[in-house]
Amino acid sequence: MKKFGVLVPIVTPCTLRGELDIDGLRSVCDDMTEAGCNGFFVGGSTGRGPWFSRSDKTEICRCVAERAGAQIPLFAGCMAMGLPEMLENARVMADAGAQTAVVTSPAYFSYNQAEMEAIFLRFADESVLPVMIYDIPAYANVKLDTDMVCRLAKHENIAGFKDSSADFVNFKKLLSILSDIPDFYLMQGREHLLADSIIAGASGLVVSFLHINPHPFVALFRAAQSKDVQTAGRIQTQITSVYEVVKKCFERRPEASTIFHILNFCLKKRRICDNILLNHEGECPCWLADEAAKVLEICLSIDGR
C-alpha cells in the first residue's frame, strides 16, 4: 500500500450567481498547503463538481494546478452520466494539469455490480490519466462491491480507491487484501473513521471538514501514521464530536447545501474566502450558523501535539 497523507477535496469559491472566485480559490489552496496538506482534489462533491460547466471545471483545475506546482499531486473529478463524457473529462482535466482522474459510478441510470465493473474497466483502459475509484453511496446511490474493488485494483491504470461509504468492516477487508499492492492508494473519506483507518494502514484521508480548520486533520494523520495512538485517539475524539454535530444538522436539514452553509461560515470566519454558496441555497438559518460556530470552535481548540 502506498502512503499519501491528507488529500483536500477543494471547495469552489464563487459568487452567489456561480461565477468563479479565482482569488478565493488560490486562498483556499494556500491555506491547505500552509497547514501541511499533501494533495488537492478538484471537482468532487465538496467542490460542487456536478454543478459547474466543463469550462469552469477546467479553469478551476488549471488554477489549482498552478497553485500546487510540481510537488503537490492534483486529482480531478471526471464523473459524468456516461462513459464518453467521463473519458472526455479525463482528457480535459489532464490538459489542465490534473495527474489522476477520480470517478464514481455514472449517475442517472441504475447499474448492477457487473455493469459498473465493466464501465470502470473500460474507463481505466482508455483514460489518459491514472484512475481513482470513488465509492460515495450517499450521492451515487449505490455501494460498490468489495470484491469488485479488489479486482479493479489489479488493473495497471487504477491507482487508488476512496471510500466514503462509512463501512469500516469492508474497509478493513480492503486494507487486508490490497496491502501487498505497492503503488495503490486506499483513502478514507469519513471523518469519524480517520484514526483507526490510518493506524490500520490506510494511505490517507480525504474529508470536507478540512475546510473548517485543516490543522487538526493534518495532526491526526501524522500521529496515526507514527503510531502515536494516544494523540491520534484524542484528536479523533474531538473530530468525531464535530462529526456528530454535523450529522444532527443533516437530520434536521437533509439538503446537500447544509454542508456548504457550514463550510462557508467557517471559511468566512477564518478569512480564507468570501463565499461558496449559490443563490438558490438562501441565507444560512440562524440555528445552523450557531452549529457551524460550535464546530469551528471545537476544531480551532484541538491541540495537535
Secondary structure, 3 states (H helix, E strand, C coil): CCCCEEEEECCCCECCCCCECHHHHHHHHHHHHHHCCCEEEECCCCCCHHHCCHHHHHHHHHHHHHHHCCCCCEEEECCCCCHHHHHHHHHHHHHCCCCEEEECCCCCCCCCHHHHHHHHHHHHHHCCCCEEEEECHHHHCCCCCHHHHHHHCCCCCEEEEEECCCCHHHHHHHHHHHCCCCCCEEEECCHHHHHHHHHHCCCEECCHHHHCCCHHHHHHHHHHHCCCHHHHHHHHHHHHHHHHHHHHHHHHCCCCHHHHHHHHHHHHHCCCCCCCCCHHHCCCCHHHHHHHHHHHHHHHHCCCC
